[in-house]
Amino acid sequence: MALERKSTDRAGAMTEAGGVRRDVLRLALPATGEQLLGLMVGIVDTFLVGHLGATSLAAVGLAYQWIFLATTLFGSIATGSTALIARFIGARESEQANQVLRQSVLLGALIGLVTGVLAFALARPAVTLLGARDDVAGLSTTYLQIAACSLFLATLMYIGNACLRGAGDTRTPLYVMLVVNVLNIAVAWVAINGLLGVPRLGVAGSALGAAVAQSAGGLIVIAVLLRGKGALRLRLARLRPDWDLIRRLLRVGLPTGVEQVLFRTGNMAYVSVLASLGVAAYAANQVAINGWSLSFMPGFGFAVAATTLVGQALGAREPDVAQQRGYTAYKMGAALMAAIGVLFVLFPSHIMAFFTNDGEVIALGSLPLRIVGLFQPILAASMIFAGALRGAGDTRYPMLITAGCIWLVRLPLAYLFAVGLGWGLAGAWTAMSIDLTVRGTLNLLRFRSGGWKTITV
């Protein structure tokens, strides 16, 4: 009897573990695909612009630093939306989840409008602040101004997708990003190369493709939410501020926004170190980042799964289940990212050559890719455990970890290695890898402590 009971318990545990893995994959795979398609917008830009020369590559890279900073402002609303909606869905409180949706869209519309106007008006001084000069500054300004025109609808797309993910729907954001990519490729290809009677626009054509595509994505997401998807439905007639819920959204999401602002500003300082190494080195950095971004796909996907599943389990008052789901998401994501890291170590020059035919850029970027390939499992810990903590509403601790590491680890070490010791781009990427190691270790220790289980959102 005892043996039978042990066998039954073991079978039950294996079935439960299999169920958790299926839940993780059900959310992570579409989210990974969404991340791939989201990154493809930047990858297509780099691929098409890369064949225009190092100056064009550097111009797009500098403009993207400000676009990334703008996304952090609505990223805080997206994080709060995902966490709160996941809790309410887990607790079977769909009306509260829809109220979060309404407040998120309202805040997103305001933030998208303001950031779009500011990015357009201040484009030239913004790129000059990052060290852009002469032709690079002119091209970068043009790119940023065109991109600014799409920030309003792009904000609604990203926030709407975050709400859907909180409700456990990662497929709809995937389909939206598929449409975005098709449009981006079609418009950018025609506009950059001057096909079908369209003037040859170069860098401006790349910006136009991204702007048209993301604007269309925003319209599609709002249309889906107005029609209703699963437990979520957006009702414009009831779109008015709920200050108590807005405060809850900001309490959860604002630390993530602050985290990303501190990270982006720190990264801009890091970029200024890279820019001091010359146009070729900065162009190589931009291409290498696009290659490295291949590993972000599973990291993001499994982080999304951890955020949603941890939040829903806590909403159902099952903290131990939440912890199990977090660990399972990490193990699966780390294994996949480690496999991608092997490709970076073995074939860095092939990955670089996919994006550019500039021999100097390929040579400069290959060693950094090989270095970062060795750190993929710890990058997985940094991303996935941070996602699990955010799903629990524990957003302050990741904020402190990220801000501390970028300013106290990456920046001083990058200057020391790249400039002081003369290691160049490889030195800067070594500093970044050390930053990721510290960040991933601290996020793991925080998740293991279990203090996040009692946080109220």
Steps between C-alpha positions, in 0.01 A plus 500: 500500500781739590673429170176556311443828683854619423457400136169687483652809664794492260270466200288787627807719547621420149157578355489829689852591386402416143197723533715789619738453207206501259365820657842662471539396137142604414585855601873510428506375141259761357670768713836387364360525149364846580844606625661361186259694282544813712876476468464433130393862454841611627680213328343584164597863551858398576513256207371753248685800641818294555555489127486881484824529702633549854376861518139395443533215751637733766222754432222243546668361812517841669137580416394167647651593836235773537223279368593239760490770768152605388377141523601486867237758585213285379685185606421587860128506421535173307669328795238616747224396261636149452550443874159634607303331222675169574402529868137582420473224239647253750244617756219476236419872525457586130332838554798622702730372226306703242520809718879459501485475120308826473738692726803358319373612160415845638848548646663353190324746271622794709860375521515414128380846401742688725808291413422522128486880507819530707695252288409686181577847636828409673640245255810696391628595848415150624726318253769768531504437875604141428797615295350501149680736262475611136329246271423262786313773687290595197398146417434415864278807542294405196454145626394613848247756372329248274490243781353761736190525281410139582559506878135566589367187328813297581440570869145371477625188321755412766270573794209315342722198438619511862138490620428200279807319635385561857174326412697202367462583130843506336378394157321821404813715559690248285256542210510879534880501480481277193296767322738770625797316351342440162415869472842610623686284250278603209503875567867521603623294204313719253587832667867431570574378147261726310284232339156520334545869418574600862803730545813335645479608867783304660498529881172693489341208316599265780338730755188529286461121484519464879264794560231377259522145635479591870216743440305224329580269793354751744177528302466121482550449875243765589253345254553156660446635850188695398353181357605301806752222546449235766423668831614843376290758320567872462197728542568858391176623657646426843843641423550741788772527765478272803759662722516219754571242229744734327693527827509120523622474143773753564598344834572173320618634166682822586805326650538315169475830315761655727713187457485528123567875501807448719605209281450692175677812624781281631507320167519833322809581703628155406423578134702822528799287603440282193460805274841624614652186346410618147223457243608148398505377860159648572356352181647161600338536841162568339526196273622276784206609717260399226668160482499468878133592509427151365556376855258758642211322329476199731605716795211736440257219423571305818508822704149578372389149595648545848333840543155375400509163678648636824245783506205269431614246762530773762156629401369148566690505834740222405849642577678163487359437153621846401854414612497170314388674183780756531770235534357295213497804271864570583622144443332476161606847388861462618541173308382659176711814546810292575453323167486836322813606689687208346423645155643837608821332617545284190370721217529870598637622166224321307237672715664840447528442125125443477443868587787674322768440238743749658811293583620733777159501669484119485848464652431748781167343598590130494695483828229684701240251374725210605545652847129550564422150373664361813261690728161391363380294803566792735326736257202263523503536880511877468199511268277215617528543877445874454184411305384271781559772760305753293211256471489499880504880509854502640630766262714707734768237552567446126513880467776527761691207349486631143579862587784402732659263248486734200644799687735333748619198301455537122592866455821521706623163374418589138706817522783315675509206257414675172686829544735471797645160409443546126298181449250684279160353422588160650579673830164677504317170441703331772379769741143441386535125558621558856199729554266222381667249731447716809143586399397142428647374829320764707164437328535127567577561869199731533266247342640219715438706818121487442439849639299586188224253597340743748502816287160667451430668165 
